[in-house]
Amino acid sequence: MKLSKLYENAPGKDMLMSGNEAFARGIFEAGVRYSANYPGTPLSEVGDSLKYLSDTSAEFTFDYALNEKVALESCIGASWAGVRSVVMFKHLGLNVAADPLHTFPYSGVNGGMLILCGGDPSILSSTNAQDNRLYSLHTKIPIIEPSTVQECKDFIKEGLRISELYQIPIYLHVTTRLCHSNGIVKLGEFTPPKKEGHFEKNPDRYVNTLGRALKNQKGYFQKISEVAQNRKIFNLFSKIKIIDLNNDNEEHNPPNIGIITSGICYGYVIEACHKLNIAPPILKLGLTFPINRKEICSFANDHNLDILLIVEELEAFIETFSKRVFCNYCDAKRDLEIHGKDYLPNTGELSTEIVMTFFSHFFEIENKYLLDEYETKKKALQEIIPSLPIRQPTFCPGCQYRTVFYALKRVSEKLQEEKGVEYVYAGDIGCYTLSEAYPYELLDWVVCMGAGIGIANGMAQILDDTQKLIAYVGDSTFFHTGLQPLLNAIKNNIDLTVIIFNNYWTAMTGHQEIVATPNEYVKRYGDATGIHTNSINLTAFLQNLGLKNLTITDAYNIDKLERIFEKELQKSGVKVILINEECALEKKRRIKSEKKELQRKKKTETYYSISQSCVKCNECIDQFGCPAINARMESNPIKVQDSKREELEYYIDESMCTPEVCPGACRQVCKNQMILKTMINPHLENPDKE
């Protein structure tokens, strides 16, 4: 979808969009004035869409913050000044922002404020699958949870309205599947945002110390209690649904079984009921915290339930609250059975098939062949998957990291053999995490952002002389939470080599700009707000730290990298190696956008190929690992017993090779000089072939 279409002022128009696009549209319609995030899957695209709106509108400002804590605090500031704000990041980002998260609700908000957070139940692009709904147990922040793409938009608007009504922040919980789902969304009316804010001083409200904090806490808890008991709010976000099967409901709808669910699981429940031809009453919770005890009890009483099935991903969050309600607070039947995690897994995403299997324990199922098919498929996958070849994660074609890890591995193995020193590799979150895979295997831990240098701080001070530490950090991660542990390492002068990858972008999550992105590289759609006007030069920044051992280099000269590593790894104290090289994909994008101008200047085209005389030493494939270098079986014209003989041939896939970015690093790897470079100028008759 064109971003301009996403912000079209066309109330009532139906438009196909993803969950993330719907969030951005909801922010636009709700008249939000300020938004900030630190990019993270599954919500990265929301910020990318808002960046366009910020660049083209003087009424909205969006910021790629240095980390989630900064993003949250800046949105708090906007709200306290009286304008609407939305902060967004992935579930792990809430850990970074947890400090202000636990205190600022005591002071409340002025302009409506939403915390939009994306979970990752199957750990598809994260290091854990924590269930952030559990944060409500100590922050008391209300949680709303959309179940459809339409609700992704609508809940933004309603959440902000409730936030302003009670002057409290609202947490919007979503997971990967819904963020990346697509659906038809009916556009609503656009509300122009308040252009400017003003902060009214009130120390009793905003200065949370001693008695003031205690008083504010009591007032905040009282507001949450009022939200829990408000039937209108419950009905605004939550719905009771009876499935219409167009047949005799008495036969297919046992009166004693009901279902409570929320979020994307509601979709699984509806689909499972249709497939199994059952029609139980379903309570879809949109306000998952605080739980309205009275309405939960009414659901059970009105439908005369004896059995309640809870369908949710990860922790038994709704299930636990439901059991508390029916055991301690409800006038419903005391013998009500509640089932959930005794049948459903508490790891990974759910699916329609998993929910169908759950329901089969309680409902009379006519079309059991569906369950048999699922079990057969599951058993087949359990047999097949272990035997399938594993697709190793790898760097992109032309990636500047490949040469670095190739050189680092050669040098570290050489030093280990010569000096008897084993190197321990401290990992972090970024593209360089892919160094865990073959053929590099230069990664010994990955925990969270900044923990590469952070964990090394302690380990370096107690290791014996047979081991030394090398820590990686990217430019985005460095400014996020990598600077503080580096400063601590400098303070203690520990024996640690830090490799900083300066590629100018938050590359792994979608190439969002960072504070170190050169101004001339920043992707701008306009200059309406001008939120990103200055860039910090990471090289100059590090030079001003007074480091005794600071080396600055580019990435594609393997011999140069090996000399640097061999020299620096044998030094003591803190050594920082800064590798300045723009992300290959972003560089390729920029060059492509300039293609017409380059063609006008009669740019020479470069191609790489592998000679038929290649001795197949496998260095380029097994040790360097460039995905543009492949092998195939080709027929040899030499006939053997009246048939053509097939031989293995190495070749470079031109569709993957990036000669405009990578200056032939593979040629440096090939010691037999079997990789050829061809330069063609269409305006010259004879190409130059090396």
N, C-alpha and C positions, 0 to 999 in steps of 0.2 A: 504494500500500500504506500502511495506517496504520502509523505508526512504532512503536506499541505491539506490533503483530504481528511486526515485524522482530526484536524482542528477546524473543519468546515462548520460554520454556524447554520445548521440545517436541522432544526428540531423535527422529530418524527421520521426522519430518514433511516432506513434499515441499511446497515453496513456490516460486511464480514470483516472481523478482526480477531486478533489473538487476545488472550487474557491480559498480557502485558500492555498491548495497545489500548485495551479497554480501561486499564488503570490510568494511563496517560490521558485518555479522553475524559475520564471522570474528574481528574485533577483540573483539566481545562474548564469543564462545565461548572465545577464547583467554585470557580473564582479564586483559586489558590494563588497567592502572590509570590511565595518563595518555596523552593524545594531544593533538597541536597541529597547526595548519596555517595557512597563508595561502591564502585561497580562490583557486582557479584551475582553469579548464576543462582537462582533462575530469574532474577529481576533486572538484569543489566539493561535490557532493551527499554525499560520504562524510562530510565535516565537518559538514554540515547535519544528517545523521542522527545523528551522534555528539553533537551539541549537545543533542538530545532526551534521549539516554541520560544525559548529564552532568547535565541539569536534573532528572532523575527518579531518579537513583541516587546514593547516598552512597558507592558503591564505585568510581566512575569519574569522572574529571575530563577535560574537553576545553576547549581554549583557542583562540580565534581570535587568533593572534599578530600582532604588528605587521608582521613580514616573515618570510621563510623561514629566515633565519639564526637569528632569535630562536626560531622554532618548533623547529628542529633542536637548538639548544643546550639548550632546556628539556627536550626528550625525552632528551637525553644525561644531564642532571642526574637525571631520574627513574630512568633505567636504572642509573646509578652508585649510586643509593640503594637498588637492589635490586628495583625493580618493573618490570613489562613496559611498554613504551611504543611508540607508532607515530606517526611524523611523516609528513605527506602534503602534496604540492604538485605543481604542473605542472612540466614539464621545465625551463622557464626559471628556475623557483625554485631549482633546484639550483645555478645560477650564483651566486645571492645567498648560498647556504649553503655555497659551495665552500671557504671558509676553514677552518671547523672540520671539514668533511668529510674533509679530507686529513690531519688530525692525530689526531683523537680515536680512530680505529681502532687506533692504536698502543697506547693504554691499554685498548682493548677495552670490553666492556660487562659488566654483572652481570645485571640483569634483561634478558630478551630485548628486542631493539630492531630494528624494521623501518623502512626508509625507503621509503615508498610514493610512486612518482613516475609521473605520467601524461604520455605523449608525444603529440605532435600532428603526425603525418607529413604531413598535407595542409595544414598551416598554416590550419586552419579558424577558430581563435580565438587566434592567437599572432602573433609577429613573425618567428619562424623555426621550423625543423623539426629542430633539433639532435638527434642520436641519443645519448642519455645513456648507452648501453651503453659508449661509449668512455671514460667516466669511470673504468671499471674498470682501464684501462691504467695509471693512476697512483695510484688509491686502493686497488686490489686488493680492493675490497669485492665479495663474491659476489653474483651476480645470479640471481634466480629469476623465471620468466616464466610466468604462467598462460595457458592457451589456451581455457578455457571458464569460464562463470559459476560452475560448481561449484568449479573450481580457484581462482577468486578468493577464495572463502571458505577452502578447504582450505590454500592456500599461505600465507595469513596465519598459520594455526596451526602449520604445519610449519616455516615460516621462523623463527618465534619460538623454536620448540624447538631448531632447529639453532643459532640465535644464542646461546642459553644453553649449549648443549653445547660450543661452541668459544669462547664469550665474545667474539664478533665481531658487528658489525652486518651485517644482510642488506638488500640493495637489491631491492625488488620492482618490476619493470619492466612497465608496461602502456601501451596506447595507446587512443585515443579510441573505436575501434569496439567493443572489448570492454567498456570502462567503461559504454557506453550500450546494450549488447546485453542481451537478456533470456533467461532460461533457468530450468529447474527445478533447484532446489537442495535437497538433502537436509540437513536441519538436524542438527547434532551436539550433543553435551552441552556445557552451560555450565560453565566452570571459574571459580569465584569468584576475583577478583583478590586479591592481597596488599594489605591495606588501608593499611599504613604502611611506609615505608622507613627505612633507616639507612645512612649513609655511613661506611665504614671507611677511615680515612686511610692512604695508602700513597704517599708522595712519589716513590718509585722508579717506580711505575706511572703516576701521574697527572700528574707534573710533567715534561713533555716538553722538556727542555733538554739540550744538549750530549750527553754520553755516555749519559744516561738515554734520550733520544729514539732514539739509534742502537740501543741494546740493545732497546728496545721494538719498534722497526721490524723487527729480525731475528726477534723472537719472533712478531710478527704475520704476517710473510711465511711463517714455518714453519707456522702454523695454516692459512693459505690453501692451502699445498701439500698439507696433510693432507686438506683438504676435496676438493681436486681428485682425489685418489687413492682416496677413499672410495666403494666401489662401492654400498654401501647408500644413500648420499645421492644418487648418480647415479640409481639405480633408483627412489628415492622420488619424484623430480621428473620424470624422463625415462621415456619409454615407446617400445617398438618395436611398430608396428602393421602387420599385413598385412590389406588390405581383402578382405572376403569378397564376391565377386561372384556366388556361387551358380552358378558355371560352371567350365569347365576353366581352372584357373589357369595351366597350362603355356602356354596360348595367349595369355593376357592379361597375364601377369606375366613379362616378360623378366628372366632371372636376373641380368643384369649391370648393372641400373640401380637405384639406391636414392635416397632423398630424405631430407634433413635439414632440419628447420624448427623453428619455435618460435612461441609466442604466438598471436595471432589468425590468423597465416598458416597455422597448422595447419588451421584451419577451411576456408580457401581450398583447401588441398591436398586434403583429404578430399573436398570437394565437386567439385573438378576431376577427381579420379580416378573418382568415381562417374559423372560426366557423360561422360567419355571412355571409360569401361568398361575401365580399366586397374587393375592391382593390384600396384604395386611395394612393396617393404619401405620403411617410413617410420619414421625416428627422430625423435620429438618431444622436443626438449630443453626441460626445465623449469628446469634449472640451466645457464644460458648462460655463466656465468663463475664459477669457473674451469672450463675444459674438461677433462673426464676423457679424457686421450689414449688410454688403454688401451681404454676402452669404445667410443670412436669407431672405433678400429682393429678391435675385435671385431665391430662392426656390419658393417664392410666385408668382413671375412674370412668371417664366418658366412654371409653372403649372396652371397659370391663376386662382389663388385661390380667392374665395370670403369669405370662412370660414376656419379658422385655429383652430384646436383642439390641446390643450396642455395636455399631459398625464405625470404627475410627482407626486411623493409622498411628503407628508407634505406641505411645503410652496409653494406659487406660485412664484417660483424663475425664471424659464424659461419664464413663462407666463408674469411676470412683465417686464422682459427685452424685450420680444417680443412686448409688447404693446408700450414700449418706442421707439423701433426701428421703428415700422410702423406709429407711430404718429409724430415722430420728425425727423427721419433721412432717411427715405426710400422714393424712388420714386415709390413704389408700390401703389396700390389703397388705398385711404384714408378711404374708407368705409369697409375695411377688418374687418370681425367679428373675434374676438378671444375669445374662450371659454376654460375654464379649471376648476378652483375651484368654478365656479358658479354651476357646476354639480358634481364634484368629491370631496370627503372628504379631509380635511386637517389634519386628524388624522389617525394613523394606516397605515398598508400596503395596497396597492391596490391588486387587483386580476383580473384574466381574466374576471370573471363574472361582476365585477364592471365596467371594461372598456367596456364590451359589452353593458351594460345598458347605459353608457355615449354615445356610438356611436349610439344607437337606437334613440336618439333624433334628429339625423341629417341625417341618411342614411335610405333608403328604405330597410327594412329587410324582406326577404322572409321566413326564418325559425324562425319565432317568437316563436315557441314552446320552443326554447332554453332559451329565456328570461322568458317565463312563468314557465319553470322548475326551473330557478334560484329564481324567486319570490316565488314560492311555497316552495322551500327548505328554503329560508330565513324566511318566515313566520313560517314554522314548527319549525325551530331552535329557533326562538323567543319565541315560546310556550313551547318547550321542555327544553331548557337550564336552565331556572329559577327553574325547578323542579328537575333537576339532582343533585345528592349529590356532594358536593364540595370536591375535594381531597385536604386536607390540606397539605401545605408544611411541611416537617418534617425532622429531622436530620437523617443521615444514621444509619443503625444498628450498634450498638457499639460505636456511636459517643460520644466523651468525653464531648461535650457540654450538653448533655441531663441530666447528673447527676448534673451539675452545676446549670442549670436553675430549676431543680426539687428542689434542696436544697435552692436556692435563693428565690423561690416562697414561700416555707414553712416558711422560716425565716422572710421574709418581711411581710407576712400576719400575722404572730405571733406578730411581733413588732408593726404593725399597730393596732392590737387589744389591745395590752398591753399598748403601749405608745401613741397611737393616732396620729402617724406620717404616712403620706402617702408618698410612694416612687415613684419618677418619673424616668423612665428608658430612658436614652439617647442612641439611637441606632446609628449604623454605617454600613458600607458596608462590609459584610463578611458572613460566614456561620451562625454566631450568629444572623443575621437578622431574621432567621427562628424562633427566640423566640417570634416573633409577633403572631404566630399561637397557637391554642389550642393544648395541655392543659396549656401552660405556659402563653402566653399573657403578656409578660414582655417587651414591646417595645412601647415607646410613640412618637418617631419620627425617620425617616430615611431621610436624605437629600443628603449628598455626603460624600466622604471619609474624615475622620477627623472631621466631623461636630458633631459627638456625644459629644466629649469633648469640641469642640469649642463653640457650642451653650450653653452647660452647664456652660461655663465660665461666661457668662453674667447672665444667669438665676439664678445661685447659689447666686449671690450677691444681689438679690432683693426678693428672696422667703421669705415668712413668716415661722414661726417656725413649722407649721403643715406639711411642705413638705421637703423632702430631695432628693438629686439626686444620681443616680447610672449610670455611663457611661460605655459602652462596647467599646473595640477596639481590633482588632486582631494584630498579630505581623507584618504582611505585611502592614496593614493599619497604624499601629503605625509608621513604618519607612517611609511610604508614605507621610502622612500629619497629623499624630497623635501626633508626638513628640512636635511640636511647641505649640499646645493648652495645652498639659500637662505641659510644662515649664511655660506657662502663669498662669496656675492654681496654680502651686507651688509658683510662684512669689507672687501671691495675697493671698495664703493660704486660698482658698475658701473651703467651706464645700462640698466636693465631693468625692465619692467612685468610683475609676476607676478599672474596671476588665479587665485585659489584657490577651487575649487568645493566648498563645504561642504554636502553633501547627506545626511550622517549615516550613510551605508551604503556597503558595497562593492557598488555597484549593478550594475555590468556583469557580475559573476560570480554573481549570485543573491541580492543584498540581505542579505549577512551583516553582522552588527554589527561596528563598529570601536571603537577607543578613544574616539572623539568622539561615538558614538551616545548621545543623552540616555538616562539611566536609565529614564525613563518610556516610551521607545519600544522598548526591548530586548524581543525576543520570548522569553518564558520559558515552559517547559513545567512548571517546578517550581523549587524552591530547594534541591535536595539538596546541590549542591556550591557554589553561589554563586560561580562563578569570575569572573563579571563584576559587580562591585559598585560600581565607580567610573567616572565619565566625565570626560574632559578637555575643558574648554570651549576650543574652538579660537580663539574670539574673544579670550578672556582670555590664552591662550597667546601669540598674536601681539602683543597689546598689551604683554606683558611683555618682548618682544624689544627694545623701545625704537626701533621703526621710526619714521623721520621722516615717512614718507608711507604711512599706513595708512588705507584707506577701507573701511568696512563697509556693505553694502547688501543688500537682498533682490533678487529676480530679475524680477518680473513688471511693473515699471513701466518701460516702454521710454524715455520721456522722461527719467526720472531716470538711467537707465543711460547714455544718450547724454551727458548733462551731466557725469557722473562720468568717462567715458572721454575726452571732449574736454579736460577739465581735467587729468587725471592723465597722459595720454600726452604732454603737452607739457612736463612737468616733467623734470628730470634726476635721476640717481641711482636707487636702488632704490625702486620704488613697488609696494605690495602692495594689491590689491583683493580683499577677502574677500566672497564672495557666499553668504550664508546662506539656503538654501532646500531643504527636504527633498525627496528624490526623489519625483517625482509618483506613480509606481506604488506606492511604499510608503505615501505619504500617502493615496492612494485606498484602499489595503487597510485602513488604520487606520479611515478614515471608514466604510468598508463594515461593519467589525466593530462599529462604534458605531451602525449604522443604526437598530436597534430603539429605542435611546434617543433618537435624533434624531427619529424618527417620533413618539415619545411626546410630544416637546416641540413637535410640529407644525412641523417644519422646512420652510421655503420651498424649493421646487424651482426651479432655474435652468436655462434653455435658451437656446441661441444659434441664430440662423438668418440666412440671407442674403436680403435683399429682392429681389423680382423686378425692382426698378429698378436692380439692380447694373450699373455701367458696364463691368465686366470689365477693370479696369486690370491685373489679375493680380498685384498686389503681395502679396496674401495667399498665393497659390500659388507664384509664381516666386521671390519674395524671402524670404517668411517660412517657407514650406514646411511648414505644419502638415498632417499626414496626415488630419486629420478634415475638412479642406476639400477637396471633390471637385467634379468637373464631370460632367454627363451630358447627353445629347441628349433633349429633351422636345418633345412635339408642341405646336404652337401652334394654338389653336382657330381662328385666322384662316385661312380656306381660300384657297388659291392654285391656280387651275386645277383645282378640284374635288378637291384633295388637301390633307391637313394638312401644314403646314410644320414641320420640326423645327429647334429652336434650342438652342444651348448654354446650359445652366443651371448656375449654381454653387449648391452646397448644403453644409450641415454634417451629417456623418454622426453622429447621436446616439449610436450604439453605440461610437464612438471618442472623441467629445468628452468632456472631463473637467471640467465646470463646477464640481464640488465641490473641485477642486484649482487649476485655472487660472482666474484672475479675468477671463477675456475678453481675453487679450492680443491676439487677432486684431482686436478692435475698435479697439485703439490703432494697429494697422497700417493699417486702412482709413481713408484720408483723406476718403472720400466718405460716411462714416457709413452704409454699406449693410449692416453686420452688426448685427443687432438682438438685444437681450437681453430675455428674457421671464422674469418671476418669478411662480411660481404657488404659492399657498398653498391647499391643498385645503379649508381651513376658511374661506376667504374667497370671496365670490361673484364679485368682479371682480379679475382678475389685473392686476398692475402691469406695463405694457409700455412700455419706453423706446424 
